[in-house]
Amino acid sequence: MFFLRRGMALLAALAWLLPPARPAPGAANRFLAHIPAAIARQAERDSVNWQLLRDYGSLYVARGVRLPPRLVFRTAAEAARWQASAPQAARRWGGMAVRLQPRALAALAQARR
């Protein structure tokens, strides 16, 4: 039993490392129709970008916020430039500072009510 559980854990870990399954073109179109075209093209290039879009794609349908231009920034400096250019607002909840774009912070505050 011990080896079976260890083997299952190993299989689960390996499955996480494998490229994610890409949806059939028809199924993906409903999702990708709501994503900016430049971001959708990046996701079509490789499975890592697709996994990021699949997991965090809701970010790219946000309205009223400045969206990142890429799924994966090429360098840390490129990411830092984008972060510095995006408007920010801060608020404390339960002793923890939360820093988001103003509209996102307002939506979070409303959701917490």
N, C-alpha and C positions, 0 to 999 in steps of 0.2 A: 504494500500500500504506500509506503514511504516513497519508493521509487516512482510509482505511478503519479503521485502528487508532484514530485520534483520534475518529472517529465512533462506534465501538463503545464507547469509554471514555465518551463523552458520553451515549450511550444507557443505559449501566449506571448512570451518576450520576443521570440523570433518573428511571430506574426506582426508584432508592432513595428519591427524593423523592415519588413517587406514593403514594397511600394503599394499604396492603396489602390484598390480597384477603381478604375475610371468608369463612370456611368455610360450607358449607351447614349449616343448623340441626342436622341429624342428626349430622353429623361433629363439630360443636362441642360437642354435648351430652356426649360421653364425656369431653372435656377439662374443660368447665365444671362437670361434676358434682363435681369434686374441688377446686374453687376456692370460697372463701367467697362467699355469694350477693351481698353488697354489692359486692365487687370485680367479680364477673361482670356485674352491672348497669352498673357504670361502663364496662366494656369494650364493652358493647352500644351505648353512646351515640355513639361516634365512632371513626374509624379509627385515630387516634393512640393512644387508650387500648387499642384492640384490639392494635395493634402492640406496645405495651409488655407487655401480658399474654402475647402470643404469644412474645415474646423472653425475658421474665423470669418467666413463669408458674410455674416450678418453685419459686420463692420462696414462692408462696402455698399450696403443698401441704406446706410444712415443718411439722413437729410439734415442740412443746416450745420454740418461740421466739415472741417478740412480733412479730406481723405488722403492717406499716403498714396504716392504715385506708383508704388511697386508693392508686390507681395514680399519680396526679400530685397533689402537694400544691399548694394554691392560692397559698401564699406561702412565702418562705424561712423566715419565722418559724414557720409551721406545721410545716415540715419539721424545723427545729431543736428545737422542742418535742417532737416525736415521738422524735427521736434521743436527746434528753436523758432521756426517760422509759424508753427501752429499756435493759435490763441490758447491761453490756458486760464483756468480758474481753479481755486483751491477751497476746500472746506474740510472741517474735521468732524468725524463721526466716531464716537466711542474711543477718543484718544488717538485715532489714526488719521493722518493727513491723506486726503484724496485729491489728486490733481488731474483734471480732465479738461477737455474743451468746454467752454461755457454752456453750450446747448446740451452736451452730454451730461454735464454735472447737474443741470436743471432737471433733466429727465430722470437721473438717478435719484435726486432728492424727491421728486414727485412719486417715483415708484416706492420709495421707502416710507411714504406717508400711509 
